[in-house]
Amino acid sequence: MRDQAVGQPDVRSLALAEPTQHVRYRWIVGLTLASLGMWMATQTPLQVMLAVQLQDITPRHKVVALGVVTGIGAISSALATPVVGALSDRTAHGGRQGRFSGRRHPWTLVMVVLAAACMVLLAKQATVLGVALLWLLFSAFQNGEFASLSAAIPDHVPVRQRATVSGWVGMPIALGLVLGSILFVDVLDQDLVTGYVILAVLMALLALPFVLFTPDPPLSPEDREPFSWRQVASSYWISPREYPDFGWAWLTRFLASLSIAMGTLYLLYFLRDAVHYPRLLHRGRLGADHAGAAEGPGPGQGPRHHQHRHRVPGRHRRGHRGAPRLAGRLSGPVRRDRGGSRRGLDRGLADQERPLSARAGLRASRAYRGGRPSGGRMGRLGGTGGRRGPDHMAGTA
């Protein structure tokens, strides 16, 4: 933005001036990192963590509970984004100069801190009401951050560079889901409290470089438009007849987002309860182990190797914990069990050209162990209960 001051004597007008100079790579990297932290903290709970948490709270009503919680969050998001955007458009600090004297960065910092606090509190909730309330607040604050980060592109990026910058900023939507799911399932072994806390910390830390080290020109008080709730309410409707390009862009993006949500929101429950993916994977591995044992030792393999193949199924009866190394999840579909023996059956079941969200669901489903207690936080809508097991799973839709 410093380059844009050339030929513009009024520095305060930079907040409303049309950008003409390309932004630098470090600016793009800062915005991309802030977006990555935000989407990791948003997409990972939507895909995996909320489903696991509600499974622990109310096993018999988890499907309805997940729909209610995510629906409330969606309504909160739709209401919060235009409001925070309108407030940030009109934020002025008079004659004060400083790092946080601009329109966007103060809102980004406040929203990310509040969203991270809600996520930390969400980790300890043991009722559907508590989860719904905290997810409502988190969705509002997260979309407030999204509004301020999105406004940075038209504020700073010239038209001829916006496609490139938008591509980099949009990439973390999918990347955040994959990285967050790997972190929660493979690294943290589905520890909900630790997962929520780490995502909250990453959300705040990744936003700091953009907030602290990129410019944010202040708005002059005389250039500030008065705030009106009626004007904010009217911003929810833009006539597709008057603006057909916007109408088609909104419709196609809405349909794409709707189709993705319909196919992925209940993916974890579908893989566990309808497909019984962990059970199928377990049987397939046992079958492959027995088939390999029946073939006998190969050339150069002695009795000790043959006995080792017979001992492998016992390991799988204790449960499959997933790959111990993060790089193994990213490099290919071949997995290792606890003893280090390679298994190729996952090659056809797990990661062959599936959408990123489906891979995240498969990771969570694969790491699930039916008889594992979940930190003692089990129960129904408002109480507590026993362990999570096959009986609870059978009662779900």
JOSULZI-V620858 format. One line per field, one symbol per residue. ss: DSSP state (~ for helix, > for strand, _ for the rest). phi: phi as a letter, one per 30 degrees, with the letter a starting at -180 (. if undefined). A space follows every 50 residues. Layout:
ss: ???
phi: ???
//
This chain:
ss: _~~~~_____~~~~~_________~~~~~~~~~~~~~~~~~~~~~~~~~~ ~~~~~~~_~~~~~~~~~~~~~~~~~~~~~~~~~~~~~~~___________ ____~~~~~~~~~~~~~~~~~~_____~~~~~~~~~~~~~~~~~~~~~~~ ~~~~~~__~~~~~~~~~~~~~~~~~~~~~~~~~~~~~____~~~~~~~~~ ~~~~~~~~~~~~~_______~~~_____~~~~~~_________~~~~~~~ ~~~~~~~~~~~~~~__~~~~~~~~__~~~~~~~~~~~~~~~~~~______ __~~~~~~~~~~~~~~~________~~~~~~___>>_____>>__~~~~_ _____~~~~~~~~~~~~______________________~~~~~___
phi: .dddddibdddddddcdddbcddddddddddddddddddddcdddddbdd ddddeddbedbdddddddddddddddddddddddddddecdbbiddcldc cddceededddddddddddddddcdbbddddddddddddddddddddddd dddddccdedcdddddddddeddddddddddddddddchidddddddddd ddedddddedddbbdbedcdedcddddbddddddddbbddddbddddddd dddddddddddddbdcddddddccdheedddddddddddddddddiddei ccddddddddddedddddjccjddcddddddlddcbcddjddbcddeccc bchcedddddddddddddbecddciicblcebbbacddbddddddcd
//
